[in-house]
Amino acid sequence: MIRRDDDGALTILTLDRPDKANSLTRSMMVTLIDHLRDAGQRAEAVILTGAGKVFSAGADLDEARAGLATDPIWEDLSGTLAALPCLTIAALNGTLAGGAFGMALACDIRLAVPAAKFFYPVMKLGYLPQPSDPARMAALIGAGRSRLILMAGARIEAPEALAWGLVDRLCAPESLMDDARALTADACAAPRGHAGRIKALIPRVWSH
């Protein structure tokens, strides 16, 4: 349910459970972390995307009820992404919800299709967000807008997300992956480790 494609210095990881809105099981997250750690040793760029018309609805409902919603593995996953010494791009092929937000927030660049929506219903569900997510979100869009999403339960549509800085660019669905690949071309063609060296020079206002 995690599909991996390697193309030279580029690794593409696809959440491949479209019949369940790419909702994540713990097993999927363990596999994803393993792939990310391996890619971090060899790739100059990683693209994370989803199959179908939804990026991810967050936690699998059955596993969420059994405790996955508050499992530390969410923080492990986003922390692994944030720490990768290469260019990371979230190619958001559709709506992003709940715990899956952490993956996108931890990436260097976020692309989205115009129909995507963004929401993180922790207030409604009675959960706390992943520990690092509020700081990462506030670094992108500010404290007030973060409160709109995390505390007021606002659903943000893609054009507003772009205006806020939550995503960096909107792409047509048919060109999303081509656009993402194009953004990795220079990193993949550069000397080994060069992308990571430049990444380290760009300040982050949040820690891993």
KAVENVEN-V436888 format. One record per residue. N is the residue number from 1. SS is DSSP state (~ for helix, > for strand, _ for the rest). OMEGA is omega in whole degrees, -180 to 180 (none if undefined). Layout:
n ss omega
N SS OMEGA
N SS OMEGA
//
This chain:
n ss omega
1 _ 167
2 > -179
3 > -179
4 > 175
5 > 178
6 > 179
7 > -176
8 _ -178
9 _ -180
10 > 172
11 > 176
12 > 179
13 > -176
14 > 171
15 > -168
16 _ 176
17 _ -171
18 ~ 180
19 ~ 177
20 ~ 180
21 _ -180
22 _ 174
23 _ -169
24 > 169
25 _ 178
26 ~ 179
27 ~ 177
28 ~ -179
29 ~ 176
30 ~ 179
31 ~ -180
32 ~ 177
33 ~ 179
34 ~ 179
35 ~ 180
36 ~ 179
37 ~ 178
38 ~ 179
39 ~ 179
40 ~ 179
41 ~ -172
42 ~ -173
43 _ 173
44 _ 178
45 > 177
46 > 173
47 > 177
48 > -178
49 > -180
50 > 175
51 _ 178
52 _ -172
53 _ 176
54 > 176
55 > 174
56 > 177
57 _ -179
58 _ -176
59 > 169
60 _ -172
61 ~ -179
62 ~ -179
63 ~ 177
64 ~ 179
65 ~ -179
66 _ 175
67 _ -177
68 ~ -177
69 ~ -178
70 ~ -178
71 _ 178
72 _ -178
73 ~ 176
74 ~ 179
75 ~ 176
76 ~ -178
77 ~ -179
78 ~ 178
79 ~ 176
80 ~ 177
81 ~ -177
82 ~ -175
83 ~ -178
84 _ -179
85 _ 180
86 _ 178
87 > 179
88 > -178
89 > 171
90 > 177
91 > -170
92 > -175
93 _ -180
94 _ -173
95 > 180
96 > -175
97 > 169
98 ~ -174
99 ~ 179
100 ~ 177
101 ~ -176
102 ~ -180
103 ~ -179
104 ~ -180
105 ~ -177
106 ~ 180
107 _ -179
108 _ -177
109 > 177
110 > 172
111 > 180
112 > 173
113 _ -175
114 _ -178
115 _ -177
116 _ 173
117 > -174
118 > 175
119 > -171
120 _ -167
121 _ -179
122 ~ 178
123 ~ -179
124 ~ -175
125 ~ 178
126 _ 178
127 _ 168
128 _ 174
129 _ 173
130 _ -172
131 _ -175
132 _ -172
133 ~ -179
134 ~ 179
135 ~ 179
136 ~ 180
137 ~ -179
138 ~ 178
139 ~ -179
140 ~ -168
141 ~ 179
142 _ -175
143 ~ -176
144 ~ 180
145 ~ 175
146 ~ 177
147 ~ 177
148 ~ -178
149 ~ -171
150 ~ -175
151 _ -179
152 _ 177
153 _ -178
154 _ 172
155 _ -174
156 > 177
157 > -170
158 ~ 180
159 ~ 178
160 ~ 177
161 ~ 178
162 ~ 180
163 ~ 180
164 ~ -173
165 _ 177
166 _ 170
167 _ -173
168 _ -178
169 > 172
170 > -178
171 _ 174
172 _ -179
173 ~ -176
174 ~ -179
175 ~ -173
176 ~ -176
177 ~ 175
178 ~ 178
179 ~ 179
180 ~ 178
181 ~ -179
182 ~ -180
183 ~ 178
184 ~ -171
185 ~ -178
186 ~ 180
187 ~ -178
188 ~ 180
189 ~ -176
190 _ 176
191 _ -179
192 _ 176
193 _ -176
194 ~ 179
195 ~ 179
196 ~ 180
197 ~ 177
198 ~ 180
199 ~ -178
200 ~ -180
201 ~ -177
202 _ -176
203 _ 171
204 _ -179
205 _ 174
206 _ 178
207 _ -178
208 _ none
//
